Amino acid sequence: MIIQEMANSTSQWLRGDGPEAEIVFSCRVRLARNLEGFTFPPWAHDSVLRDVSDKVLNAVNKSDYLKNSHLINMSELSSIERRFLLERHLISLEFSAGGSRRFLVTEKGGMLSLMINEEDHLRLQSILSGLQLMDAWRLSDKVDDELGRNLDYAFLPQWGYLTSCPTNTGTGMRASCMLHLPALVATHKIDELLKNISKLGLVARGLYGEGTKSQGDFFQISNQVTLGLREEEIVDNVGRVTRQVVGQEKRAREILLKRNGTQLKDQMGRAYGILLNAHFMSSQEAINLLSRLRLGVNLHLFPQLNIPVLNELFFMITPAQLQVKEGKEMTPSVRDELRAKIIRERLGKLR
Amino acid sequence: MICQVCGEREATFHFKEMINGEVEELHLCEICAKEKGLDETFFMPSFSLSNLMAGLTELEIPLSEEISVSCPHCGLSYEDIKRKGKIGCALCYQVLKEYLTPLLERIQGKVRHSGKVPRKGKVEDQGERRIYELRKELEKLVKKEEYERAAKLRDEIRRLEKEK
């Protein structure tokens, strides 16, 4: 039921009202924490996981930020429902495999979520629209403090917060921004840019799906190192580099418009035409076309459309979202038909 | 092309992940792709293909001698931890310190934690939390340009750090 309710609503961070939200889709801060005296989840027996989840849920109930959240027992979900949470960026791929004693606590606006017994006992994340990493950190920090009032975290002065994987030891923090960079991709500047980012000690990644086309020109920038820097320094680093990339994307957009304005408009217009009229559409095609249209909206070529609607569409058409909303399993071709219909209707309303 | 996970079946799913401008490829058969949840494109640029691959090569540290120490709390040896790429519990960090230190230094650099300290915890950490809170306070004072009070606070922090 909870999942169904979630499928009918969208997350706050999709509203696109944060700073630089036309390029920075969302920003996220994730904290990893473990409890003192309990074996970490990858090695823990069921009774340990049970004790941990009891303790953490007890602390959640005492948290002002989290006490009114949805509480989801992962073992009670179908694989499609777990997949849905993954597509909503509320859980990790690892967590979406399910398993007993695993819980997700998610605040109803979708801004805060807590995975219990993932790779670490606690994985707390906050997602905000646009470039507001410092705010996302402050929010996580407060919730973490609240939970920490009732939990003994595994901590050593030298190593900081102790985590399952040594790549998270210290602050346990991963700060990241998801960026929409269609113009840097179109002007072939992206490879060099991502390489330069890695020289700054950050990680930049983009996922390429089947075939060679990038998945809608979305990329993620995050910190690599978690130890030795203060959380604010990590947030500053990621934020500063993100701002530079945003500046470069803006310049690339101007150049594109100046040099190939007509060609660019043609591409975006065609994307709009297909989205408005198609009767079958795969996830991949939809993501690529929506990405192109999103750029057009940013360039004010489609005054009837707006960014929140497009942001929302990316999430409304994912395979599990479609199936959860319809309340049944569907074959890929049935989904492709439904996907095309949803897009046609949503965009059609705004003509 | 053969699936990189099972090493048996023909790979029919081909992924490319771009990390820092370098393209990494992953080729999976249908069964393994499904198992990893990668059998359908979805909107998620933020997860790592390489993390999905079994075995963490970054933990491959050559050892000259055989390590027989194991953690009294979780019972794991360094060999176990290396195999799975995951540390067993908080006590491992102390008991297996000799082996984990070079590993952590390689991943994170030769550094000491300087971030947040939990508000609750073992007694020896309480001084750390106090310093952490004072540092935060100091930042606020500097932002407000209250330099005189900031200077006093800075001296106080230095004194506490020496006491540790």
Interface residues (C-beta under 8 A of the other chain):
Chain A: R28 N34 E36 G37 F38 T39 F40 P42 W43 R83 L86 E87 H89 S92 L93 S96 A97 E119 D141 D144 D145 G148 R149 L151 D152 Y153 A154 F155 L156 P157 Q158 W159 G160 Y161 L162 T163 S164 C165 P166 T167 T169 G170 T171 M173 S176 M178 I190 D191 E192 L193 L194 K195 N196 I197 S198 V203 A204 R205 G206 L207 Y208 G209 E210 G211 T212 S214 Q215 G216 F218 F219 Q220 V225 T226 L227 G228 L229 R230 E231 E232 S282 S283 Q284 I287 F314 F315 T318 P319 A320 P332
Chain B: F13 H14 F15 K16 E17 M18 I19 N20 G21 E22 V23 K36 G37 E40 T41 F42 F43 M44 P45 S46 F47 S48 L49 L52 E58 L59 H73 C74 L76 K84 G85 K86 I87 G88 C89 A90 Y93 Q94 L100 L103 L104 I107 Q108 G109 V111 R112 H113 S114 G115 K116 V117 P118 R119 K120 G121 K122 E124 D125 E128 E139 K164
